[in-house]
Amino acid sequence: MATDKSAGLQDVIAGETAISTVGKKGVGLTYRGYSIEDLAEKSTFEQVAYLLIDGHLPNASELETYQERLVRHRELPLDLKTILEQLPGNTHPMDVMRTGCSALGNLEPEGAAHDPLAIAHRLLACFSSILLYWHHFCARGERTEVTSGEKTVAGHFLRLLHGRRPVLDLHRRMLDVSLILYAEHEFNASTFTARVIASTRSDFYSAVTGAIGALRGPLHGGANEMAMDLISRFKTADDAEKGVLQMLAKKEKIMGFGHRVYKNCDPRSEIIKSWARKLCEDANRMELFNVAERIEQVMRREKKLFPNLDFYSAVTYRVACIPTPMFTPLFVFARIAGWAAHILEQRADNRLIRPAARYIGPAPRPYVPVAQR
Ligand code: COA
């Protein structure tokens, strides 16, 4: 029988995985055995995606072939562009991602012509094309090219977003690291959603579309947008301290803090914080960094809570001139690697995921016909 301890399935082991460890004692966060610190410093998002989906780090020729493949798969079918053009301009970009993914599932359905691995890499390659085709069409009625000449997912996104403005190396690498940090995180809500859908033997697109829906919520991926809304309310660090204390007095949640699994720190946060500092120094925007850092200090002092990955990610994205509503879609561009790995892992040793519930409703009672109610 379920106990209170399992509220929100906290601490429940709901399956096995060989993909990542989260907060494991003495090990920390690893993807297929490699530490997040090593991957963020020495690897690239494309290598990490390959590692997660294929199970090993690519050698030089595998990497080259893989990168070329991703570049080739950025183009969108004409019918998908037509569908994206129908979406209202005030649609949230996460809804665009959800519809774009689902629509592609109609145009390139899973089957003999599109096997699961091919779909995983296709989605990884074309997610930013989907978002930015829609974005430019809504903003200016422009049917933008979704080719960019950029080799990486990070560069492709920044180039399509900012048009002809050259992409700064510092911003390209920051986004690359950010995608590595966001790529995978064990049985988080969206990945678990994808696994539940996969466990019914549904198709790959349905699992990813469901995962996008789960990621959208502010308690999960949506927190990076909410963190930015919070940070941008304050002009100075002192304003931030006053404002956050008031929010805490009203028992409001401060987005970008706390975590279900980590109890003392989120190892990804230190890495992205150092990038936030670097970008703010480079852009002469230390006031933004100082506001964020003061919020962190207040949260540690008052609530013993630490920033999670979403908090300083918001700062880095702001300095790179990425619109706030695109923050969570960036999470999608990265997490598709983890989702794909988990869908494949679930399918490889599948059993329908169907937990039990403790019934707390009325005792059995006689049915009352309409006329007697
Ligand atoms: N701001 C203020 N208080 C917070 C908090 C936050 N960000 N996160 C947790 N708390 C407090 C809760 O109010 C609660 O206090 P209480 O016991 O006095 O009621 C306690 O800490 C436990 O929080 P709870 O929400 O039950 O923990 P959880 O494990 O269910 O939730 C999160 C984990 C991530 C959902 C939660 O920390 C949160 O909502 N954070 C903000 C959203 C966010 O950043 N999400 C991204 C996660 S990567």
Residues whose N, C-alpha, C, O or C-beta is under 5 A from the ligand:
A	BS01	COA	P218 L219 H220 A223 E252 K253 I254 M255 G256 F257 G258 H259 R260 N308
